Amino acid sequence: MNDFTASTEPCAAECPVCHSGHSGVFDEMVESGGRLRPHWQKFDIWLNHLGHEELTVRWENARRIIREHGITYNVHGDPQGMSRPWELDLAPLIISASEWQQLESAILQRAVLFNHILADLYDFQWHLRDGFFPPALVYNNPAYLRPCHGMKVPRGMFMPFYAADLARSADGQWWVLADRTQSLLGAGYALENRTVLSRVIPEVLRDCGVRPLGAFFRAERDALRSLAPRNQDNPNIVLLSPGPHSAAYFEHAFLARHLGFPLVEGGDLTVRDSRVFIKTLEGLQPVDVIVRRVDDAFCDPLELRDDSFLGVSGLVQAARAGNVALANPLGSGLLESPAFMAFLPTLCRHVMGAELALPSVATWWCGQPRERAYVFERLDQLIIKPAFGSPSQKSFIPAEMSRRERAALEQALKARPHDFVAQELVRPSHAPVLVNQHCESRPVVMRIFAVAGPQEGQFVVLPGGLTRVPNSLNDDPVAMHQGGGSKDTWVLADAPLPLSSSPAVLTGAEVAEKTFSGLPSRVADNLFWLGRYTERLENLLRVLRSMANRLTAESSGETRTGQSCFARFLAGYHLVPTELAGNTPGHALTNEVLRLIYDPETPAGVKPLLQHIQTTAWIVRDRFSADTWRILARLQMDAKPRPGRLPLVNAQAQLDTLILGLAALSGMEMENMTRGHGWRFLDFGRRLERGVHLVRLLRAALAPELPLPPMLELLLAISDSSMTYRRRYYAEAQLPGVLHLLLSDETNPRSLAFQLEALRDHCANLPHETEHGTAGSELTRLAQLRSAIATVDFRPLAHARQEAMMAPLEALLTNWASQLSGVSDQLTHHYFSHTQSLSSSG
């Protein structure tokens, strides 16, 4: 058996990271005699130069960048859910140039071997016939997809992506713990880790000579282009994600944006005549390559799992016909079974004429009698895993189980031996992890990634990887679904890097040629509602700020009657219960305003709206720049309650900050988004919501029982039009002028007329022909509404309101509210409701 037991004696040296004593071992960093390993010495010099205080500041900056970038990993059962921040340790894992050369060569060998094995198992199956694999190892495995047998793949590349989880034993030997053959989960996180550290300790990366990562992602993009069955000069490539509830959805969106590919879900794609198309508002557009993040069995409910809602019906047939390439191809998850590890050394000697350069952790498949007997003899020294399924499935450590649990495990092993493998119990080497300003020892596991190179049988390895550490010594560092943290992985160059290859500067993906010009309807729908939610929040904040300003002005003359007036207004605006519309004491109204600002359980409050914005933006986050996402992340932080003895005064400052944040978001949308259909739907939602809000605001403020002068001032304040009115009229607010300014003045960005003009422009530039008919009815409705507003004489309406005859004005506002609601319904019907394809564009 392999010696995987790390030393339990603490090293004698002071911790180089936190400069204090520690318990545990740092054998990745320090030799057994307490000496710092040579390739760590420059890093140690820099840490001493920075000092503990500066290091703490930079670590906090790293955490801030992670929050602002919205780097998350969704751990199942974690109360933070999709908002759980990605955890990055400031101390990297450093690998010397000579050691990396050996690892790189071994990973290349392993990737070529796995590609060969998968090609054989889904074609001639010579290795099964020659006895290199037991047939039960393949045919009993649910991951072996019989519909994919005999399927041809471009370039004969059955595994363009490969990754391996590695750990180091106490004697310095690296071992493979698991092979990842479906997708490169974690490569995007590795790049983000480097991005963060290149911003907080750029001089350290530069002086240590850390190899950059950008070339790998360019190679990945080139490899995907080469897989296209047609149109290789400019193929249409998409990244297929299970959706926003996936644990690694951040990475899916990040890689899609970084590589320049559309991020799609199963519902965005359709198969026609054995070809895959993406459904866009303009019609069907063909797809040449799919980078999939959906597991094999869920990719096609027609031929694989019929209960899947994540895949595309007919995808297997399209791949079988050679009309679309998948990376990795369907069925590649077969080799993630740990049982194959037991047979790799013999097969490597047979296929490649060489020993396996990077050995797997010692593995015994219990489906063989001799191996099964060996396992039962040494059960206390092993870990038992499922032979089939994901590597992250639950494992069993007999030495740590109760007598009853162990008896049940032994019974299962005897009854279903083919379903289990035994492996040596792994105790990886340890590295320092910064926890609460001091270092603790944690085991580390490194995932290394490889992608197909330009030549057949050639691979490119990422010069680094994703190093993971558990939350505690008892957790498994291999299992990402348990959470834990990560480290950047530094591979040192064997020669000084040229200035253009400085590791502190990341080279992005090459400029993508124009591929998809269409917009999936799911994306358009979410952008439309993101626009509505952000505008709805801004409107609410402006209403609450006006209320807070008037409530804090109570000592300067605000009367009990005035408070009651504001309470009736809020009730009419449907923000507070109607029973508060009586003679409400100031503190009761204040409590209602604070509840709307801070209570997450208030449906119409600020917190739920912020959550709607965050969730909707998360779904389409690949459409936004890093700066835009930074503003969205900042909104969540700005909404947290601030300490202080005057909560309403604190709330006023907080409302100001949130309104400014939304203004910044609107500015990013207006100045940085290209004027495509995505921007139009986003702005359409914003303009429509502003129009709906304005009509609703007028109906609430101009109720006949409310005094007119304070309500007019309130209307102008909420609509950010007070200065415009005063500059124009040089008088106290009068109803005719207010109605004209807020309803029919085309030059006022807050007026209804302004919103209608913007909506008409958007409608005129959206695709008109859809499967649900011509999408021109909303344009007609908007034109009629705009014409109606332009012809209204507001003076008789204002006079009627002053005579307490609200019926004419109320009827007009009610009709306009109905018309705006109709525009929303028509837009949804024409663009967001379809399940079939739009008119084909080829």
Sequence and secondary structure as in RCSB ss.txt:
>XXXX:A:sequence
MNDFTASTEPCAAECPVCHSGHSGVFDEMVESGGRLRPHWQKFDIWLNHLGHEELTVRWENARRIIREHGITYNV
HGDPQGMSRPWELDLAPLIISASEWQQLESAILQRAVLFNHILADLYDFQWHLRDGFFPPALVYNNPAYLRPCHG
MKVPRGMFMPFYAADLARSADGQWWVLADRTQSLLGAGYALENRTVLSRVIPEVLRDCGVRPLGAFFRAERDALR
SLAPRNQDNPNIVLLSPGPHSAAYFEHAFLARHLGFPLVEGGDLTVRDSRVFIKTLEGLQPVDVIVRRVDDAFCD
PLELRDDSFLGVSGLVQAARAGNVALANPLGSGLLESPAFMAFLPTLCRHVMGAELALPSVATWWCGQPRERAYV
FERLDQLIIKPAFGSPSQKSFIPAEMSRRERAALEQALKARPHDFVAQELVRPSHAPVLVNQHCESRPVVMRIFA
VAGPQEGQFVVLPGGLTRVPNSLNDDPVAMHQGGGSKDTWVLADAPLPLSSSPAVLTGAEVAEKTFSGLPSRVAD
NLFWLGRYTERLENLLRVLRSMANRLTAESSGETRTGQSCFARFLAGYHLVPTELAGNTPGHALTNEVLRLIYDP
ETPAGVKPLLQHIQTTAWIVRDRFSADTWRILARLQMDAKPRPGRLPLVNAQAQLDTLILGLAALSGMEMENMTR
GHGWRFLDFGRRLERGVHLVRLLRAALAPELPLPPMLELLLAISDSSMTYRRRYYAEAQLPGVLHLLLSDETNPR
SLAFQLEALRDHCANLPHETEHGTAGSELTRLAQLRSAIATVDFRPLAHARQEAMMAPLEALLTNWASQLSGVSD
QLTHHYFSHTQSLSSSG
>XXXX:A:secstr
        S  SS  TTTSS  SS  TTTB TTS B GGGHHHHHHHHHHHHHHHHHHHHHHHHHHHHHT B   
TT TTGGG B  EEEEEEEE HHHHHHHHHHHHHHHHHHHHHHHHHTTT HHHHTTSS HHHHHT TT  GGGTT
   GGG S SEEEEEEEE TTS EEEEEEE S  TTHHHHHHHHHHHHHHSHHHHHHHTB  SHHHHHHHHHHHH
HT SS TTS  EEEE   TTSTTHHHHHHHHHHHT  EE GGGEEEETTEEEEEETTEEEE  EEEE S GGGS 
TTTS TT SSS TTHHHHHHTTS EEES TTGGGGG GGGGGGHHHHHHHHHSS  SS B  EEETTSHHHHHHH
HHTGGGEEEEESSS TTS  B GGGS HHHHHHHHHHHHH GGGEEEEE     EEEEEETTEEEEEE EEEEEE
EE SSTT EEE SS EEEE SSTTS TT GGG  EEEEEEEB SS   GGG TTS              BHHHHH
HHHHHHHHHHHHHHHHHHHHHHHHHHHTGGGT  HHHHHHHHHHHHHTTSS GGGGSS  HHHHHHHHHHHHH T
T TTSHHHHHHHHHHHHHHTGGGS HHHHHHHHHHHHHTS    S HHHHHHHHHHHHHHHHHHHHHHHHHHS S
SHHHHHHHHHHHHHHHHHHHHHHHHHT TTS HHHHHHHHHHHTT HHHHHHHH SS  HHHHHIIIII TT TT
SHHHHHHHHHHHHHHS  EETTEETTHHHHHHHHHHHHHHT  HHHHHHHHHTT  HHHHHHHHHHHHHHHHHHH
HHIIIIIS  S  S   
